[in-house]
Amino acid sequence: MSEQLALALDHVGSSLDPEAAILAPLGITIDYVSSDPDRRSRQLVQAEAMLLNKAVVNASFFSAAPRCRVIVTYGVGHDHIDLHEAERRGVIVAHVPDYCTEEVADHTMALLLAVARGIRRGDALVRDGGWGLEAIGPLHRLRGRVLGLVGFGRIARAVAERARAFGLSVVAYDPAFHRPGQVDGPVTLLAGLRALLAASDIVSLHLPLSAGTSRIIDQPALRQMKRGAILINTSRGALVDLAALLEALDSGQLAGAGLDVFPDEPPDPTLVSRPDLVVTPHVGYYSIESMRELKESAARAVAAALTGSPVANRLTPAPRPAEELVR
């Protein structure tokens, strides 16, 4: 069996050792793409597989990598890959949707608690030599309040489990569900986004980014939320119209927000100075364990594609069996 080349187009983690442990025994070499233009071009021509994080894959990329048979993105989102072009060229595209569930759910609750309990204001007050309640503002008990989950996939369900332990009532809206009612224990599935926004004291976003979800939280949506509500986003930054969010914070329509993701990263430094925002640098997915799982899952998808096995979490359709094509 001839040696095959898999290229990592951008860095995830500190090394490619987890991927190499899976791929090397199969005769697949994995390497980072070179920063030297000439060597990079040679690598792209030779590579039969690509692993990437945020690198954009479009028609010109496919033209530069004519032997590429499979692309695996490190993570859940795939809006940076032209799936139609990949399908047209017969390239398998896969992602890793089932990692970091525990980490993002934990991070969601961390941001929720930090905003709801005034942690940022209290921390700044004490560090500046102050003390007392005056600078923190009114705080509400969590037990009995309503958490609204926009999207109800794996991560949102893990958040619901944690939230119920704090005494929060949980409602959810997901475009993929069409029948409202009780789902997954004591979580009430609502029929629409507007109903969820009006019912919730805290809204947490758990949707993929698409044409239909981009800026789903805009000025009209924010005005439908309860006055003094809290918004949490550990999903995708472009789900929120950031200018509208800042306006809602300035007007008091929202009491605060916790953001791990932004439309543009890193965000404008002026955001950091706002006491009504708790911000983190897009790290909700991260733990030592989640990174290992991510890298191993991505490598297994590459190994499956290059050895002719079924590819888990495939985004492009599998070819139809010959007998179906005949019929």
Backbone as numpy.savetxt, mean C-alpha at the origin, in Angstrom:
# Nx Ny Nz CAx CAy CAz Cx Cy Cz
21.18 -27.02 -18.28 20.33 -25.82 -18.28 21.22 -24.58 -18.28
20.97 -23.67 -19.23 21.78 -22.47 -19.32 21.40 -21.50 -18.21
22.38 -20.69 -17.82 22.17 -19.71 -16.76 21.18 -18.65 -17.22
20.24 -18.31 -16.36 19.27 -17.26 -16.65 19.54 -16.08 -15.72
19.16 -14.88 -16.19 19.43 -13.66 -15.42 18.12 -13.01 -15.00
18.03 -12.72 -13.69 16.94 -11.90 -13.15 17.55 -10.60 -12.65
16.91 -9.50 -12.96 17.43 -8.18 -12.57 16.52 -7.52 -11.54
17.13 -6.98 -10.50 16.41 -6.13 -9.55 16.61 -4.69 -9.99
15.53 -4.03 -10.37 15.64 -2.69 -10.95 15.81 -1.61 -9.90
15.34 -1.83 -8.70 15.58 -0.89 -7.61 15.65 -1.66 -6.30
16.18 -1.00 -5.29 16.54 -1.70 -4.06 15.34 -1.89 -3.14
15.24 -3.08 -2.59 14.34 -3.37 -1.48 15.17 -4.15 -0.47
15.38 -3.56 0.69 16.23 -4.22 1.67 17.71 -4.00 1.37
18.55 -4.65 2.14 19.99 -4.39 2.07 20.74 -5.35 1.16
20.10 -6.45 0.73 20.80 -7.40 -0.12 19.79 -8.23 -0.90
20.30 -9.00 -1.84 19.49 -9.93 -2.62 19.67 -11.36 -2.14
20.18 -11.54 -0.95 20.46 -12.89 -0.44 19.20 -13.76 -0.36
18.05 -13.24 0.15 16.86 -14.11 0.21 16.42 -14.58 -1.17
16.49 -13.69 -2.16 16.11 -14.07 -3.52 17.10 -15.09 -4.09
18.39 -14.84 -3.88 19.42 -15.72 -4.43 19.30 -17.13 -3.85
18.92 -17.23 -2.58 18.79 -18.55 -1.95 17.74 -19.40 -2.65
16.72 -18.76 -3.23 15.66 -19.48 -3.93 16.02 -19.68 -5.41
16.64 -18.69 -6.03 16.86 -18.72 -7.47 18.14 -19.44 -7.89
19.21 -19.27 -7.12 20.50 -19.85 -7.52 20.45 -21.36 -7.75
19.78 -22.14 -6.88 19.73 -23.59 -7.13 19.05 -23.96 -8.45
18.29 -23.02 -9.02 17.60 -23.28 -10.29 18.40 -22.76 -11.48
19.62 -22.30 -11.23 20.44 -21.77 -12.32 20.05 -20.37 -12.73
19.43 -19.62 -11.82 19.01 -18.24 -12.11 19.87 -17.29 -11.29
20.62 -16.46 -11.96 21.44 -15.44 -11.29 20.63 -14.18 -11.11
20.69 -13.59 -9.92 20.01 -12.31 -9.68 21.04 -11.25 -9.37
20.84 -10.07 -9.94 21.79 -8.97 -9.76 21.03 -7.66 -9.83
21.60 -6.64 -9.22 21.04 -5.30 -9.35 21.36 -4.74 -10.73
20.45 -3.97 -11.28 20.72 -3.32 -12.55 21.81 -2.27 -12.34
22.69 -2.15 -13.30 23.84 -1.24 -13.18 23.41 0.20 -13.39
24.14 1.12 -12.75 23.92 2.55 -12.98 24.65 3.03 -14.23
25.60 2.20 -14.72 26.31 2.55 -15.95 25.39 2.29 -17.15
25.14 3.28 -17.99 24.16 3.13 -19.07 24.46 1.97 -20.02
25.72 1.80 -20.39 26.07 0.73 -21.33 25.84 -0.65 -20.72
26.30 -0.83 -19.48 26.12 -2.13 -18.83 24.65 -2.38 -18.55
23.94 -1.34 -18.17 22.50 -1.47 -17.93 21.79 -1.96 -19.19
22.14 -1.38 -20.34 21.51 -1.79 -21.59 21.78 -3.25 -21.88
23.01 -3.71 -21.64 23.35 -5.11 -21.89 22.57 -6.03 -20.94
22.47 -5.59 -19.68 21.72 -6.39 -18.71 20.25 -6.53 -19.12
19.64 -5.42 -19.53 18.23 -5.45 -19.90 17.99 -6.36 -21.10
18.90 -6.36 -22.04 18.76 -7.23 -23.21 18.84 -8.70 -22.81
19.67 -9.01 -21.82 19.91 -10.40 -21.44 18.87 -10.93 -20.45
18.27 -10.06 -19.65 17.45 -10.51 -18.52 16.16 -11.15 -18.97
15.82 -12.25 -18.32 14.56 -12.94 -18.58 13.52 -12.68 -17.49
13.94 -12.04 -16.40 13.03 -11.72 -15.31 13.44 -10.40 -14.69
12.44 -9.66 -14.20 12.68 -8.38 -13.54 11.95 -8.36 -12.21
12.63 -7.88 -11.18 12.00 -7.60 -9.90 12.14 -6.10 -9.66
11.08 -5.48 -9.19 11.13 -4.03 -9.04 10.25 -3.57 -7.90
10.53 -2.35 -7.48 9.78 -1.73 -6.40 8.90 -0.62 -6.95
9.52 0.48 -7.38 8.76 1.61 -7.89 9.12 1.95 -9.33
10.05 1.21 -9.92 10.47 1.49 -11.29 9.28 1.41 -12.23
9.21 2.35 -13.17 8.11 2.41 -14.14 8.40 1.45 -15.29
7.42 0.64 -15.61 7.54 -0.31 -16.71 6.49 0.04 -17.76
6.97 0.47 -18.94 6.07 0.88 -20.02 6.57 0.27 -21.34
6.00 0.73 -22.44 6.34 0.14 -23.74 7.82 0.28 -24.06
8.42 1.42 -23.76 9.84 1.61 -24.07 10.70 0.68 -23.23
10.28 0.43 -21.99 11.02 -0.51 -21.16 10.99 -1.91 -21.77
9.80 -2.34 -22.19 9.69 -3.67 -22.80 10.55 -3.77 -24.06
10.63 -2.70 -24.81 11.45 -2.72 -26.02 12.92 -2.89 -25.68
13.34 -2.34 -24.54 14.73 -2.45 -24.12 15.05 -3.80 -23.50
14.01 -4.57 -23.17 14.21 -5.87 -22.51 13.45 -6.95 -23.28
13.91 -7.29 -24.49 13.13 -8.17 -25.37 13.02 -9.60 -24.89
13.91 -10.06 -23.99 13.87 -11.44 -23.52 13.08 -11.60 -22.22
12.61 -10.49 -21.69 11.92 -10.54 -20.39 10.64 -11.36 -20.49
10.51 -12.33 -19.60 9.34 -13.22 -19.59 8.45 -13.00 -18.37
9.01 -12.38 -17.32 8.23 -12.20 -16.10 8.71 -10.96 -15.37
7.75 -10.23 -14.81 8.03 -9.06 -13.97 7.28 -9.26 -12.66
7.98 -9.11 -11.56 7.36 -9.22 -10.25 7.63 -7.93 -9.49
6.57 -7.31 -9.01 6.74 -6.10 -8.23 6.74 -6.44 -6.75
7.69 -5.85 -6.04 7.80 -6.06 -4.60 6.68 -5.29 -3.91
5.55 -5.93 -3.68 4.49 -5.26 -2.96 3.14 -5.47 -3.60
2.18 -4.68 -3.14 0.79 -4.85 -3.53 0.46 -4.03 -4.76
0.82 -2.74 -4.75 0.45 -1.83 -5.82 1.17 -2.16 -7.12
0.48 -1.90 -8.24 1.07 -2.20 -9.55 0.72 -1.15 -10.59
0.33 0.06 -10.14 -0.04 1.10 -11.08 1.15 1.65 -11.86
2.38 1.26 -11.48 3.57 1.70 -12.20 3.96 0.76 -13.33
3.15 -0.28 -13.56 3.42 -1.26 -14.61 2.28 -1.21 -15.62
2.64 -1.13 -16.90 1.64 -1.13 -17.97 1.22 -2.59 -18.22
0.13 -3.00 -17.58 -0.31 -4.39 -17.68 -0.80 -4.73 -19.08
-1.41 -3.77 -19.74 -1.90 -4.05 -21.10 -0.74 -4.33 -22.05
0.32 -3.56 -21.92 1.49 -3.79 -22.77 2.15 -5.11 -22.43
2.20 -5.43 -21.15 2.78 -6.70 -20.74 1.98 -7.87 -21.32
0.67 -7.77 -21.24 -0.17 -8.84 -21.79 0.01 -8.95 -23.30
0.10 -7.81 -23.96 0.27 -7.81 -25.42 1.55 -8.52 -25.82
2.59 -8.36 -25.00 3.88 -8.95 -25.31 4.06 -10.35 -24.70
3.03 -10.82 -24.00 3.13 -12.15 -23.42 4.00 -12.24 -22.19
4.18 -11.11 -21.49 5.01 -11.07 -20.28 4.13 -11.29 -19.06
4.51 -12.23 -18.21 3.80 -12.47 -16.96 4.12 -11.35 -15.97
3.10 -10.81 -15.33 3.31 -9.82 -14.27 2.63 -10.35 -13.01
3.36 -10.29 -11.91 2.81 -10.74 -10.62 3.17 -9.73 -9.54
2.44 -9.78 -8.44 2.74 -8.91 -7.30 2.70 -9.76 -6.04
2.90 -9.10 -4.89 2.91 -9.81 -3.60 1.89 -9.13 -2.70
0.61 -9.53 -2.81 -0.44 -8.83 -2.06 -0.60 -9.31 -0.63
0.04 -10.42 -0.28 -0.26 -11.05 1.01 0.90 -10.99 1.99
1.65 -9.89 1.96 2.69 -9.69 2.96 2.35 -8.41 3.73
2.96 -8.20 4.83 2.90 -6.98 5.67 1.50 -6.66 6.19
0.60 -7.62 6.18 -0.74 -7.37 6.72 -0.67 -6.94 8.18
0.09 -7.70 8.97 0.19 -7.40 10.40 0.85 -6.04 10.62
1.89 -5.76 9.84 2.64 -4.51 10.03 1.78 -3.29 9.71
1.07 -3.31 8.58 0.26 -2.14 8.21 -0.91 -1.98 9.17
-1.49 -3.08 9.60 -2.59 -2.98 10.58 -2.08 -2.38 11.88
-0.90 -2.83 12.33 -0.32 -2.25 13.54 -0.04 -0.76 13.36
0.51 -0.40 12.19 0.87 1.00 11.94 -0.38 1.87 11.86
-1.43 1.32 11.27 -2.70 2.06 11.22 -3.17 2.39 12.63
-3.14 1.40 13.49 -3.58 1.64 14.87 -2.63 2.58 15.60
-1.33 2.50 15.30 -0.38 3.41 15.93 -0.69 4.86 15.56
-0.94 5.12 14.28 -1.29 6.47 13.85 -2.63 6.91 14.43
-3.59 5.99 14.44 -4.91 6.30 15.00 -4.78 6.72 16.46
-4.04 5.96 17.23 -3.88 6.26 18.66 -3.10 7.55 18.87
-2.07 7.74 18.04 -1.25 8.95 18.18 -2.07 10.21 17.94
-2.93 10.17 16.90 -3.77 11.34 16.62 -4.87 11.48 17.67
-5.55 10.39 17.96 -6.70 10.45 18.88 -6.29 10.85 20.29
-5.09 10.49 20.71 -4.62 10.80 22.06 -3.71 12.03 22.11
-3.56 12.75 21.01 -2.78 13.99 21.01 -1.30 13.77 21.30
-0.76 12.64 20.86 0.63 12.30 21.20 1.62 13.31 20.63
1.41 13.75 19.39 2.36 14.70 18.79 2.37 16.01 19.57
1.21 16.53 19.89 1.14 17.79 20.63 1.75 17.62 22.02
1.43 16.51 22.67 1.96 16.30 24.02 3.46 16.13 24.03
3.99 15.40 23.05 5.44 15.21 22.95 6.15 16.55 22.75
5.63 17.37 21.81 6.24 18.67 21.54 6.16 19.58 22.77
5.03 19.52 23.47 4.86 20.37 24.65 5.92 20.05 25.72
6.08 18.78 26.02 7.03 18.39 27.06 8.46 18.70 26.63
8.78 18.44 25.37 10.14 18.72 24.88 10.47 20.21 24.94
9.43 21.05 24.82 9.64 22.50 24.89 9.57 23.04 26.31
9.50 22.13 27.29 9.49 22.56 28.68 8.13 22.84 29.25
7.06 22.53 28.51 5.72 22.79 28.98 5.10 21.60 29.68
3.87 21.77 30.11 3.14 20.71 30.80 1.67 21.06 30.80
0.79 20.08 30.99 -0.63 20.35 31.13 -1.43 20.01 29.89
-2.73 20.35 29.95 -3.66 19.96 28.91 -3.89 21.03 27.85
-3.55 22.27 28.15 -4.00 23.37 27.32 -3.59 23.24 25.86
-2.36 22.82 25.60 -1.88 22.76 24.22 -2.32 21.51 23.48
-2.88 20.55 24.20 -3.23 19.29 23.56 -4.63 19.33 22.97
-5.53 20.06 23.59 -6.88 20.19 23.06 -7.79 19.08 23.56
-9.05 19.13 23.24 -10.00 18.13 23.73 -9.72 16.75 23.12
-9.76 15.74 23.96 -9.57 14.36 23.52 -10.83 13.57 23.86
-11.15 12.61 23.00 -12.34 11.80 23.21 -11.96 10.36 23.52
-12.74 9.71 24.35 -12.58 8.29 24.62 -12.81 7.50 23.33
-11.97 6.49 23.09 -12.12 5.67 21.89 -13.31 4.72 22.00
-13.49 4.11 23.16 -14.56 3.12 23.31 -15.92 3.75 22.98
-16.63 3.11 22.09 -17.94 3.61 21.70 -17.93 4.48 20.46
-16.73 4.91 20.02 -16.67 5.69 18.78 -16.66 4.76 17.57
-16.87 5.33 16.39 -17.03 4.53 15.18 -15.82 4.70 14.27
-15.22 3.57 13.91 -14.13 3.54 12.94 -14.70 3.08 11.61
-14.50 3.88 10.56 -14.94 3.51 9.22 -13.76 3.09 8.36
-13.83 1.89 7.83 -12.77 1.35 6.98 -13.20 1.46 5.52
-12.45 2.22 4.74 -12.73 2.35 3.31 -11.88 1.32 2.59
-12.52 0.25 2.15 -11.83 -0.95 1.67 -11.88 -1.98 2.78
-12.11 -3.24 2.39 -12.25 -4.26 3.43 -11.56 -5.55 3.01
-10.28 -5.41 2.64 -9.44 -6.55 2.33 -8.72 -7.06 3.55
-7.61 -7.77 3.31 -6.86 -8.40 4.40 -6.44 -7.41 5.48
-5.85 -6.28 5.07 -5.32 -5.33 6.05 -6.46 -4.69 6.83
-7.51 -4.28 6.14 -8.63 -3.65 6.84 -9.25 -4.60 7.85
-9.35 -5.87 7.51 -9.91 -6.84 8.45 -9.01 -7.01 9.67
-7.69 -6.95 9.46 -6.77 -7.02 10.59 -6.88 -5.77 11.46
-7.11 -4.61 10.83 -7.33 -3.38 11.60 -8.61 -3.50 12.42
-9.66 -4.04 11.81 -10.94 -4.19 12.52 -10.77 -5.05 13.77
-9.99 -6.11 13.66 -9.75 -6.98 14.81 -9.08 -6.21 15.94
-8.09 -5.39 15.60 -7.39 -4.60 16.61 -8.30 -3.52 17.18
-9.06 -2.87 16.30 -9.90 -1.75 16.73 -10.96 -2.20 17.72
-11.52 -3.39 17.50 -12.55 -3.87 18.41 -12.00 -4.09 19.81
-10.70 -4.41 19.89 -10.08 -4.58 21.22 -10.03 -3.27 21.99
-10.08 -2.14 21.28 -10.09 -0.83 21.92 -11.51 -0.32 22.15
-12.50 -1.14 21.83 -13.88 -0.75 22.05 -14.49 0.07 20.95
-13.81 0.18 19.81 -14.37 0.90 18.68 -15.43 0.07 17.97
-16.50 0.71 17.56 -17.45 0.07 16.64 -16.90 0.22 15.23
-17.02 -0.80 14.41 -16.38 -0.78 13.09 -17.43 -0.93 12.00
-17.37 0.00 11.04 -18.16 -0.11 9.81 -17.18 -0.10 8.64
-17.64 -0.61 7.50 -16.76 -0.69 6.35 -17.55 -0.45 5.07
-16.82 0.08 4.07 -17.36 0.19 2.72 -16.30 -0.30 1.76
-16.68 -1.16 0.84 -15.76 -1.65 -0.17 -16.52 -1.76 -1.49
-16.00 -1.13 -2.55 -16.69 -1.22 -3.85 -16.88 -2.65 -4.34
-16.05 -3.57 -3.85 -16.16 -4.96 -4.30 -17.31 -5.70 -3.65
-17.88 -5.15 -2.57 -19.01 -5.79 -1.90 -20.28 -5.04 -2.29
-21.32 -5.79 -2.56 -22.55 -5.16 -3.05 -23.73 -5.30 -2.09
-23.62 -6.18 -1.11 -24.74 -6.39 -0.19 -24.35 -5.93 1.21
-24.95 -4.85 1.70 -24.63 -4.39 3.06 -25.13 -5.37 4.10
-24.53 -5.28 5.28 -24.93 -6.13 6.39 -23.75 -6.48 7.26
-23.90 -7.48 8.09 -22.84 -7.90 9.00 -21.85 -8.81 8.26
-20.59 -8.51 8.35 -19.57 -9.35 7.73 -18.42 -9.52 8.71
-17.77 -10.68 8.66 -16.54 -10.92 9.39 -16.67 -10.51 10.86
-17.67 -11.06 11.54 -17.86 -10.68 12.93 -18.65 -9.39 13.03
-18.47 -8.66 14.12 -19.29 -7.46 14.33 -18.80 -6.24 13.55
-18.68 -6.38 12.24 -18.36 -5.27 11.35 -19.55 -5.06 10.44
-20.07 -3.84 10.38 -21.23 -3.55 9.55 -20.76 -3.02 8.21
-21.13 -3.71 7.15 -20.78 -3.27 5.79 -21.84 -2.32 5.29
-21.43 -1.10 4.95 -22.36 -0.07 4.50 -22.43 -0.05 2.98
-23.51 0.52 2.46 -23.79 0.45 1.04 -23.00 1.45 0.21
-22.46 2.49 0.83 -21.76 3.49 0.04 -20.77 4.29 0.87
-19.87 4.97 0.17 -18.85 5.77 0.85 -19.47 6.91 1.64
-20.47 7.55 1.06 -21.08 8.69 1.75 -21.65 8.28 3.10
-22.30 7.11 3.14 -22.86 6.63 4.41 -21.76 6.37 5.43
-20.65 5.82 4.97 -19.54 5.54 5.89 -18.94 6.84 6.44
-18.72 7.81 5.56 -18.11 9.07 6.01 -19.00 9.77 7.03
-20.30 9.74 6.82 -21.23 10.41 7.73 -21.32 9.70 9.08
-21.08 8.38 9.09 -21.25 7.61 10.32 -20.00 7.54 11.19
-18.82 7.86 10.62 -17.56 7.53 11.28 -16.94 8.71 12.02
-16.41 8.41 13.19 -15.59 9.39 13.92 -14.15 9.35 13.44
-13.72 8.20 12.96 -12.37 7.99 12.43 -12.52 7.23 11.12
-11.85 7.70 10.07 -11.89 7.04 8.77 -10.49 6.58 8.42
-10.35 5.30 8.04 -9.06 4.74 7.68 -9.14 4.15 6.28
-8.17 4.48 5.44 -8.21 4.10 4.02 -7.42 2.83 3.76
-8.04 1.90 3.01 -7.40 0.62 2.70 -7.79 0.16 1.30
-7.59 1.05 0.33 -7.93 0.77 -1.06 -6.69 0.77 -1.93
-6.68 0.01 -3.02 -5.61 0.16 -4.01 -5.83 1.45 -4.79
-4.79 1.94 -5.43 -4.91 3.14 -6.25 -5.30 2.75 -7.67
-6.34 3.41 -8.17 -6.79 3.18 -9.55 -7.43 4.47 -10.03
-7.85 4.46 -11.27 -8.55 5.65 -11.80 -9.80 5.94 -10.98
-10.44 4.90 -10.47 -11.66 5.08 -9.71 -11.46 5.49 -8.27
-10.27 5.27 -7.73 -10.02 5.60 -6.32 -9.11 6.81 -6.14
-8.47 7.29 -7.20 -7.59 8.46 -7.07 -8.38 9.64 -6.52
-7.86 10.24 -5.44 -8.50 11.38 -4.76 -9.95 11.06 -4.37
-10.16 9.84 -3.92 -11.50 9.48 -3.47 -11.89 10.30 -2.23
-10.88 10.72 -1.47 -11.12 11.64 -0.36 -10.75 13.04 -0.83
-11.74 13.74 -1.36 -11.56 15.08 -1.88 -12.36 16.06 -1.02
-12.50 17.29 -1.48 -13.20 18.29 -0.67 -14.65 17.90 -0.36
-15.43 17.45 -1.35 -16.80 17.03 -1.01 -16.84 15.87 -0.03
-15.93 14.91 -0.18 -15.91 13.77 0.74 -15.57 14.23 2.15
-14.60 15.11 2.29 -14.21 15.60 3.61 -15.35 16.37 4.27
-16.13 17.07 3.49 -17.26 17.82 4.04 -18.39 16.89 4.51
-18.41 15.66 3.98 -19.41 14.69 4.41 -19.02 14.02 5.73
-17.77 14.16 6.15 -17.33 13.55 7.41 -17.85 14.36 8.59
-17.94 13.71 9.74 -18.33 14.41 10.95 -17.33 15.53 11.27
-17.82 16.63 11.76 -16.91 17.70 12.16 -16.08 17.22 13.35
-14.78 17.39 13.26 -13.88 16.93 14.31 -13.44 15.48 14.14
-13.72 14.88 12.97 -13.31 13.51 12.72 -11.81 13.43 12.45
-11.32 12.21 12.35 -9.90 11.92 12.13 -9.78 11.08 10.86
-8.75 11.35 10.06 -8.47 10.57 8.86 -7.12 9.88 9.00
-7.07 8.59 8.65 -5.82 7.82 8.67 -5.60 7.24 7.28
-4.37 7.36 6.77 -4.06 6.77 5.46 -2.72 6.04 5.52
-2.80 4.71 5.46 -1.59 3.88 5.35 -1.62 3.10 4.04
-2.43 3.54 3.09 -2.63 2.80 1.85 -1.84 3.41 0.70
-2.43 4.33 -0.04 -1.75 5.02 -1.13 -2.00 6.51 -1.00
-0.94 7.31 -1.17 -1.04 8.74 -0.94 -2.05 9.44 -1.83
-2.14 9.00 -3.08 -3.01 9.68 -4.04 -4.49 9.40 -3.83
-4.84 8.59 -2.83 -6.25 8.44 -2.48 -6.82 9.72 -1.89
-5.94 10.60 -1.41 -6.37 11.81 -0.70 -5.93 13.05 -1.48
-6.85 13.98 -1.64 -6.52 15.31 -2.16 -5.88 16.07 -1.00
-4.56 16.20 -1.04 -3.83 16.74 0.11 -4.21 18.18 0.38
-4.39 18.98 -0.67 -4.78 20.38 -0.46 -6.14 20.47 0.24
-7.07 19.62 -0.15 -8.39 19.61 0.49 -8.28 19.14 1.93
-7.39 18.18 2.20 -7.20 17.72 3.57 -6.67 18.84 4.45
-5.68 19.58 3.97 -5.12 20.68 4.77 -6.17 21.75 5.03
-7.01 22.00 4.02 -8.10 22.98 4.20 -9.08 22.50 5.27
-9.37 21.21 5.27 -10.29 20.65 6.27 -9.70 20.72 7.67
-8.39 20.55 7.79 -7.73 20.69 9.09 -7.74 22.14 9.54
-7.46 23.05 8.62 -7.45 24.47 8.97 -8.82 24.96 9.43
-9.88 24.44 8.83 -11.23 24.90 9.16 -11.80 24.22 10.40
-11.12 23.16 10.87 -11.64 22.41 12.00 -12.61 21.31 11.60
-12.86 21.17 10.29 -13.71 20.07 9.85 -13.13 18.74 10.30
-11.80 18.61 10.20 -11.10 17.45 10.76 -10.29 17.89 11.97
-10.24 17.04 12.96 -9.43 17.34 14.15 -7.98 16.97 13.95
-7.72 16.01 13.07 -6.35 15.59 12.86 -6.29 14.49 11.82
-5.08 14.15 11.42 -4.88 13.09 10.44 -3.56 12.40 10.73
-3.51 11.13 10.38 -2.28 10.35 10.47 -1.96 9.79 9.11
-0.79 10.14 8.57 -0.44 9.79 7.20 0.91 9.09 7.15
0.93 7.92 6.54 2.19 7.23 6.26 2.55 7.32 4.78
1.59 7.77 3.95 1.79 7.84 2.50 1.32 9.19 2.00
1.92 9.63 0.88 1.65 10.96 0.34 1.61 10.90 -1.17
0.89 11.83 -1.82 0.88 11.84 -3.28 2.28 11.98 -3.87
3.11 12.81 -3.25 4.51 12.95 -3.65 5.37 12.65 -2.43
6.34 11.78 -2.60 7.19 11.37 -1.47 8.65 11.65 -1.79
9.38 12.27 -0.84 8.89 12.77 0.45 7.99 13.99 0.28
7.15 14.28 1.27 6.21 15.40 1.15 6.89 16.74 1.41
6.13 17.78 1.17 6.59 19.13 1.46 6.96 19.23 2.94
8.16 19.73 3.26 8.58 19.81 4.67 7.67 20.63 5.56
6.87 21.53 4.96 5.98 22.35 5.80 4.93 21.49 6.49
4.63 20.32 5.94 3.66 19.44 6.58 4.14 19.01 7.97
5.45 18.83 8.09 6.00 18.28 9.32 5.74 19.19 10.51
5.59 20.47 10.25 5.43 21.43 11.34 4.00 21.49 11.87
3.06 20.86 11.20 1.66 20.95 11.61 1.41 20.08 12.83
0.87 20.62 13.91 0.61 19.81 15.10 -0.59 18.89 14.96
-1.44 19.13 13.94 -2.63 18.30 13.76 -2.38 17.12 12.81
-1.14 16.95 12.38 -0.77 15.83 11.53 0.28 14.97 12.23
0.08 13.68 12.21 1.13 12.73 12.59 1.58 12.06 11.30
2.85 12.20 10.97 3.35 11.71 9.69 4.51 10.75 9.91
4.57 9.71 9.07 5.67 8.77 9.08 6.11 8.54 7.63
7.36 8.11 7.41 7.95 8.10 6.06 7.66 6.82 5.26
6.39 6.49 5.08 5.99 5.33 4.28 6.71 4.06 4.77
6.51 3.77 6.04 7.18 2.61 6.66 6.18 1.62 7.25
4.89 1.82 6.98 3.88 0.95 7.57 4.06 -0.51 7.23
4.62 -0.78 6.07 4.82 -2.17 5.62 6.00 -2.86 6.28
6.85 -2.11 6.96 8.19 -2.62 7.28 8.27 -3.38 8.60
8.90 -4.52 8.53 9.48 -5.22 9.67 10.53 -6.16 9.08
11.43 -6.65 9.90 12.40 -7.63 9.43 11.68 -8.83 8.82
10.61 -9.26 9.48 9.89 -10.44 9.01 9.15 -10.19 7.70
8.51 -9.01 7.57 7.76 -8.74 6.36 8.67 -8.59 5.15
9.85 -8.02 5.35 10.78 -7.86 4.23 11.29 -9.21 3.75
11.56 -10.10 4.67 12.00 -11.43 4.26 10.89 -12.15 3.49
9.66 -12.06 3.99 8.54 -12.69 3.30 8.34 -12.10 1.91
8.46 -10.78 1.80 8.28 -10.11 0.53 9.29 -10.59 -0.50
10.56 -10.60 -0.13 11.62 -10.95 -1.05 11.52 -12.42 -1.46
11.20 -13.28 -0.51 11.08 -14.70 -0.83 9.88 -14.96 -1.73
8.76 -14.29 -1.48 7.57 -14.47 -2.31 7.82 -13.99 -3.74
8.49 -12.85 -3.88 8.81 -12.35 -5.21 9.73 -13.31 -5.96
10.71 -13.85 -5.26 11.64 -14.78 -5.89 10.93 -16.07 -6.30
10.00 -16.53 -5.48 9.27 -17.75 -5.83 8.42 -17.55 -7.09
7.87 -16.35 -7.26 7.10 -16.07 -8.47 8.00 -16.08 -9.70
9.19 -15.51 -9.59 10.15 -15.56 -10.70 10.53 -17.00 -11.01
10.83 -17.78 -9.97 11.22 -19.17 -10.16 10.11 -19.96 -10.86
8.88 -19.74 -10.45 7.76 -20.45 -11.07 7.65 -20.10 -12.55
7.73 -18.81 -12.86 7.58 -18.39 -14.25 8.67 -18.96 -15.14
9.91 -18.94 -14.65 11.03 -19.38 -15.49 11.15 -20.90 -15.56
10.44 -21.60 -14.71 10.45 -23.07 -14.77 9.15 -23.63 -15.30
8.26 -22.77 -15.75 7.02 -23.23 -16.35 5.94 -23.66 -15.38
6.06 -23.26 -14.12 5.06 -23.61 -13.12 4.02 -22.49 -12.99
2.86 -22.77 -12.41 1.86 -21.71 -12.19 2.42 -20.61 -11.29
2.12 -19.38 -11.64 2.63 -18.22 -10.90 1.56 -17.69 -9.97
1.85 -17.66 -8.68 0.90 -17.13 -7.70 0.74 -15.62 -7.86
-0.44 -15.13 -7.57 -0.73 -13.69 -7.55 -0.39 -13.03 -8.89
-0.77 -13.73 -9.93 -0.53 -13.24 -11.29 -1.52 -12.13 -11.63
-1.03 -11.06 -12.25 -1.88 -9.93 -12.63 -2.29 -9.97 -14.09
-1.44 -10.51 -14.95 -1.80 -10.69 -16.35 -2.46 -12.06 -16.51
-3.41 -12.19 -17.42 -4.13 -13.46 -17.54 -3.24 -14.58 -18.04
-3.49 -15.77 -17.53 -2.77 -16.94 -18.01 -3.27 -17.31 -19.41
-2.41 -17.85 -20.25 -2.86 -18.26 -21.59 -3.95 -19.32 -21.48
-4.91 -19.27 -22.37 -5.99 -20.26 -22.37 -5.46 -21.58 -22.90
-5.93 -22.69 -22.34 -5.51 -24.00 -22.84 -5.85 -24.15 -24.32
-5.02 -24.94 -25.03 -5.20 -25.10 -26.47 -6.58 -25.64 -26.81
-7.10 -26.57 -25.97 -8.41 -27.14 -26.28 -9.52 -26.10 -26.21
-9.36 -25.09 -25.33 -10.36 -24.02 -25.25 -10.29 -23.14 -26.49
-9.07 -22.90 -26.96 -8.91 -22.07 -28.14 -9.54 -22.75 -29.36
-9.43 -24.08 -29.44 -10.03 -24.81 -30.55 -11.54 -24.68 -30.53
-12.11 -24.84 -29.34 -13.56 -24.70 -29.24 -14.00 -23.28 -29.54
